[in-house]
């Protein structure tokens, strides 16, 4: 990579690329993986666990004092951490297990602020099957490999393609109803709605202008942390529809500045179904 990466980003990229080598080997032998079921539509495989172990080892070796929040093993390190890695070792596990080459590794870095909250300082999403590394640092812009990213410039819903995540069987019925209401409102107005099954990549694709926006309710911090920073550094908006911090609430609406308010309104209206509105 010709662009000069910061020390933090170098650590993240090196860790991701090492884990990716193992994941690609597993992906090519996906039928032989032993898979255990965590719950409906939520699988964990040997590949997840091996990738997480590699990422933990590499990140700890480079920054031994940093805490972790990881999908499979949860939180570890000091409760009073100053820096924390937020890691999804395999975003798009179901795609991976079905031989669909749309999955990635997500690593974000949070810094504790004096008031006890945290800010995102760096994030990267790596898609090994296509060798695409999306990365961003706070105030430094967003990139795909060596190319600077900008969100799309589309201004009309009729030209827009949005991404989302479709709630599955285990999701609370009220959230399924909210999704159905939002989907029903948007479908007649837009060029298309996609569900590709990897939230981190959905947000990265918004940053790259491939999608014009994305919304989803009830996802995890590790699903979105890197993607939030990517979208914001690419000139877009990525917020919680209720005004909170998406990493805390699990709800996110992301889009370019021209379409954001209209997409946000549709999601908020959908959420009113959860409250019986």
N, C-alpha and C positions, 0 to 999 in steps of 0.2 A: 504494500500500500504506500503510495507516494506521499500522501498527506501525513504530516507528523502528528501522531497521536499523543495525548497527554499520558503521564504515568498511569493514572487510574484506567484510562481507556485501553492502554496497552495490556494491562493486567487482565481486564475483562475479555478482550478479544483473544488473547492467548489461551485463557481458560476455556472459552467457548469453543475454540477451534480444536483443542485437545479432546474435549468431551464429544465434539461432533464426529471425530474419527471413529470412536467407539459406537456412537449412535448409527452412523452410516453402515458399519459392519452388521449391527443388529437389524437395521432396516432391510438389508439385503437377505437376511435369514429370518424374516418376521414370522414365518409359519412355524418356526421351531421355538419361538419364545414361550416361556412358561408365564401365563397371565393369571393373576388373581383378581377377583372382583371386589372393589371397594364399595360399590353401590351401582344403581342403575346408570348406565351410560358414563360411568366414571371408573376407568380402569387404571391399574398400576401394573407395570411390567418390570422384568429384570432390567430392561433398557433404561427406564426412568431412574431406577435406584443406582445403577452403575454410573449413569451420567451425573447424577447428583453427587455421588461420592467423588468423582473426578473434579467437579467444579469446586466442591468444598476444599479438597486437598490443594488445588492450585491457587484458589483465592486466599486461603489461610497462609500458605507458604509465602505469598507476596505481601499480604497485609495481616499479620498474625493477631492484631488487636481488634479487628473488626467483628461485629456481631453478624448473625445470619437470620433471615427468615426464608425458609425453603419449603417448597410445596410438600415434599414427602416427609421431611423430618421436623418441620415446624421451626420455632424460634430457638436460638441458642446464642451463647455469649452473655456478656454483662447486660443486666437490666438497664444500666446507666450508660449504654453505648453512646459514643460520639459519632460513629460511622456504622452503617449496616448495609450488607448485601441483601437484596431481595431477589430470589432466584426461582425460576421455573425451569427445571432441567429439560423438560419435554412438553412444550405447549402444542396441543394438537395430538394428544396420545391416541385418541380413537382413530384419527387419520393414519397415524403411524402403524397401528396394529392392523389396519385394513390395506396396507400397502399404498396408501395415498400420499404422494410426496409433498404434502403441505403441512409442515410442522417446523418447530424452531426451538431455539434456546433463548431464554430471556434473562438478562441480568441487569438490575438497577442498583444504584448506590444512593442511599439516603444519608443526610447529615442532620444531626440533632441541633435544633435551634435553642436559644436561651429560654424561650417560653415553654419548652418541652415538646413542641411540635417538631416536625421534620420537613426538610425540603429535598426534592430530587435534584441531585447534582450531575448524574450521568446515567445513561441507559443505552442498552444495545439489545437488538433482536437479531439472531443469526439463523438463517434458513439454510442448513447444510446441503439439502438436496439440490438447490439451485445456486449455492455459494453466494448468497446475498447477505451482506452484513449492514444492517441499519444501525446507526449510532448517533448519539447526541450528547452534548454537555450543556449545562445551564449557561445561557448567554453566548454559546459558541455556534449555534445553528445545528441543523440535522443533515445527515449524509447517508447515502447508500453507496457502500464501498468508497469510491473517491468522488462521487458526484453529490453536489449540494442539493438538498430537497426543498421543495415548496409544495404546500397544499394546492389543490386544484383551484382554478379561477372561475369555475362554473357558477352562474348566478341564478339559474332557473331550475326548479324542481323537475321539470319535464326532461331535462338533460342529465339529471343526476343519477348516479348509482350509489346506493347505500349498502353497508354491511351491518349484520347483526348476529346475535346468537339466539337460536330457537330454544326455549325452555324445554327440558325433557321431563320424563315421567315423575322423577322425584321432586321436582320444583313445586313450591307452594301453588295451589290453584289460583290464588289471587294474582300472582305474578304471571302465570300463564294467560290470565284474562287481560292483564295490562298489556302484555305483548300483542295479543290478538287485536286489541283495540288500536294500538299504535300501527300495527301492520295494516289493518283494514283502512286506516285513514291515509297511510302513505302510498299504498299500492296503486291507486288510481291516478296518482299525481306524478310518479317518478319513472325514470327509464328502467330501473331494475333494483331489486333487493337481493343480496347475496348472503349465504350462510356457508362459510368455508371451514369453520370449526377450529379456529385458532385465534383467540382474542388478541394476543400480542402482535401477530401478523396483521390482523385487521387494522389495528391502530397504526402499525408501521406503513401499511398501504394507504391509509388516509394521509399520512405525512408525505408519502411519495406521489400523491395526486391520483393514484389508481382508483381509489374510492373517494367519493365526495363527502362522505360522512359515515359515522358508525354509532350505534347505540346498543347498550346491553345493561340489564339490571341483575344484581346479585352475583357478581363475579368476585374473584379473590384479588388481593393486593398484588400477588406475584403475576397474575394474568395481565395486569394493566400498567404497572409502575413504569416500565421502560417506554411503553407506547404513549403514555401521557406526555412524557417529556419530548418524545419524537414529534408528536403533533404540534405541541406548543412551540418548539424550536423551528418547526417548518412553517410557522405563521398561522397556525390554526388555533381553534379553541377546543379544550378537552376538560369538561367540568361535570360535576354532579348536578342533575336536574333540579335538586332541592336546594342547591347553593352551598353544599358542604364540600369536603375534599373527597374525590372519588376513591382514593386509596382507603379511606376510612368507611365509606358508605357502601362500596361495591357497585355503585351505579354510575354510568358514564354516558355522556353525549359528546361526540367529537365531530368537528366539521370545519370546512373553510369559513372565513368570516361572512361570506355572502349568504350562506344557507343555514348557518348555525341557529339563528333565532327561530326559524320556521321548523327545523327539525326538533329543536328543544321544545317548542310548543306542542308538537305532536306527541312527544314522549311524556310531557307533563299531563296532557289530556288523557293519555293511556293510563298513567299512574292513578288518575282519579277513579278508575275502575276498581283499584285495590281498596279504595276508601268508600266504595259504594256510590260514587258520583256518576 
